[in-house]
Amino acid sequence: MARLLVIEQSQALANLLHRTLSAGGFPSVTVVTRLDQVPERLKQASFDAVILGIPQPYDRSAKGVFTALSEASWREVPFLVLVHSQLPQLERYARRRGACEVLPWQRFSRIPALLPKLLPEHARSEPDGEAEVVRAVSLLFVDDSQSARHAYRRLLRAEGFPVDTAASLAEADERLRGNSYDLVIVDYHLPDGTGASLCRRLRKERADLPVAIITGSYRENVIHDCLEAGAVECMFKNEARELFQARVHALARIIETQRSVAEERERLDAILTSVGDGVYGVDQDARITFINPTGLELLGYRAARELVGEPAAQLAHDNADPETENVLAESYATGSRLSGFETVFRRADGEGFPVECSVHPLSIRSARRGSVVVFRNISERKTVEQLQWEVSHDEVTGLYNRRSFTQHLERRIEPLRQEGGYGALLHIDVDRFSDIVDSIGRASGDRVLADIATALGAQLRDNDALARLEADKFALVLMGIQLPNVYTLADGFRNVLGGMRVPIDGAQRELSASIGVVILSRNTPSAEYALEHARAACESAKTKGRNQTHVSVAQDDVSTTRELESGWTHRFKDAIRNDRFVFLAQPILPSNPMPKEGEKRELFFELLLRMVGSDGQWISPGVFVPLAERINMAQELDLWVIRRAAKLLERFDDPRCTVSFTVNLSNVTLQDPATLKRISAVLTGAPEAARRMIFEMTETAELASLHSARRLMQELRKLGCRFALDDFGTGYSSFSHLKHLPVDFIKIDGLFVQSMASDKVDRTVVHSITGMAKALGLITIAEHVDSEDTLAAARASGVDFVQGHLLGEPESIDSLDLEDFLAPA
């Protein structure tokens, strides 16, 4: 019999080797798990072969073993080395030494077949038949009759069964204490008891040892007692010899099958013990049926019984996404395969840790019997991923940071150079966000930024990307767009922010944003170029009075400019020709509604224009007005608005009041003498409408030619028209405009108004503007009055009129009912 020395530091792998060798017919195995003990062990005993597991990773800790086995007395001893990965130096050593084989760990099951080729003749001199005898079922035959013992022993040995005999229960106990048997055959009637009593006792003490009872009686009570005691077979002494042999062989086959199953279970247990991943099984009710030692260790449990029979759902951590746990539950229930799924498991102490798990359906004889789950702790990997994430993402919003977004943008531009097409880069700047932060604090400001990121992200398509560049500035890339839609797409994101509110001292402040857009095409030179021009476009949007969208195309990109402008020129002409515009009306009310008795009141409404797209959706003026100016159609649009407004005024003829409309007038129109004549012609034919028309012009630096604007205003004032300076306070030439332009109203910008209840600076600005206007004989209108506190602050500042959602939402001009505004306050 070959004597083997197994050297393996891992206890689990050492056990696996031991069991594999024993099952392969090599029971004489010595295991050493400490490499520093090997030289001493080699001196104490001799071995026919040595099996060495190289540590992983290879750290030269096995050097002492190689040195010892290189000594003269051990050079001829076969040496089998198991490796986790290829080691060229080890293979060179094997060739020099001789009698040495290198085997990957993945093929360890070949060891029993490989060893006979390595072992010298004296180490494997046992005949093949003896190995079969060792595997044969061994029996203990108990009978008080000497002749019966002799006859049955001879019969059983002739069939190849190793047999010992005993004459009584006491002698049987002695044999059982000193030997290992696979089957006990016991006579029912013995001098010191019955075979049934031995059967009952062994069933309690050694449930794995089967007992068959043999008797010469056919009495029913004897047979019942035998079976009730737990005998696996009831035999009869006077039955044919062939029948007895068949019964014993049948039992032997069952025992051998059970032994094979047990050995297979041990082999699988050894594998499950040796693997570095946790493994557990679930039945069809998703209850845990088994778990390996690694799984217990990862989950912090001491014994499998703490988990077996429990719902697998209890492994889910409380902070895990419920949706992910539904995925696992569905996989258990349906028997579907799941691979590389990440979630959070909970240890016995309640602490959570990230895992990657795979679910494999378990089938036996084509019938589903549950699932097997393999999981591993990925905390270390997650730490690395977290570091990588932090390098490329903004910690406040979770979006790309500027560096990673620039790289992403460069990758998006490259296909445009090769394949053509268009994309858009949006630079989004939240208006006056620093003022908001001053009011609510940095922590709350960060939460608002995170909310903005979430709101913008909800609008993204699959190939879009969003980033926070810095502070309150975001960038967004849209790919695969149709050029005519770029304005609508950009304005949609601006409207998303416009629908958000920030609570400040009990009031709700409306957000707004300025957006600069750059068209991406095959002519875009680089990501940095696009980012810089998008930023410049955003600055242009801010000069228009904030809360605007400005689209920029490179001057040398003639084809893109032509396609963009021609598409919208056609749209405008079609919309004007087919009246594809609608009016909304929002009231402008006195801040202190106290009309004198019998006095005819004047009601003011601002007309808000919306363009109707081909799909029926409304397009905001923030989109189409800049476009109209770009393609020289602003004058045509203004003329259309004035004509329609004059006709609408004819409908509102009430003896109790005078209805007047405020209408936005493009600064391009204000500076065009030719358009002045056309407007004068329209209003000359409608003198009553002219007196009830108030033209709003935006107070920005774009009102470049004050002389031309002043001339148009003076001409229209002769017809009775009045003028309002809109967004007062946000431009760069506020007081210059006020000095040179003959206006009647000042509309104070809503960015000052909406927070004046809580912001001392805004309140002071509004109060100063109001005082100045009164001194000049001008009427003030406060925009964005959206709360009772803001209304009270506006009244306290002396504002004449107020406008905002608190006082009335914009509604269709066709549904406007004057009775709502003529009723007593």
ABEGO torsion letter per residue (X at the ends): XBBBBBBBABAAAAAAAAAAAAAAGBABBBBBABAAAAAAAAAABBBABBBBBBBOBBAGAAAAAAAAAABAAAAABBBBBBBABBBAAAAAAAAAAEGBBBBBAAAAAAAAAAAAAABBAAAAABBAAAAAAAABBBBBBBBABAAAAAAAAAAAAAAGBBBBBBABAAAAAAAAAABBBABBBBBABBAAEBAAAAAAAAAAABAABBBBBBBABABAAAAAAAAAAGBABBBBAABBAAAAAAAAAAAAAAAAAAAAAAAAAAAAAAAAAABABBBBBBBAAGBBABBBAAAAAAAGBABAAAABGBBAAAABBAABBAAAAAAAAAAAAAGBBBBGBBBBBBBAAGBBBBBBBBBBBBBBGGBBAEBBBBBBBAAAAAAAAAAAAAAABBAAAGBBBAAAAAAAAAAAAAAAAAAEEBBBBBBBBBBGAAAAAAAAEAAAAAAAAAAAAAAAAAABBAABBBBBABEABBBBBBBGBBAAAAAAAAAAAAAAAAABBBBBGGBBBBBBBBBBBBBBBAABABAAAAAAAAAAAAAAAAAAGEGBBBBBBBAABAAAAAAAAAAAAAAAAAAAAAGBBBBBBBBBBBABBBBBBGBBBBBBBBBBBBBBBAAGBBBBAAAAAAAAAAAGAAAAAAAAAAAAAAAAAAABBBAABBBBBBBBBBAAAAABAAAAAAAAAAAAABAAAAAABBBBBBBBAABABAAAAAAAAAAAAAAGBBBBBBGBGABAAAAAAAAABBBABBBBBAAAAAAAAABAAAAAAAAAAAAAAAAAGBBBBBBGBABAAAAAAAAAAGBABBBEAAAEBBBBAAABBAAAAABBX
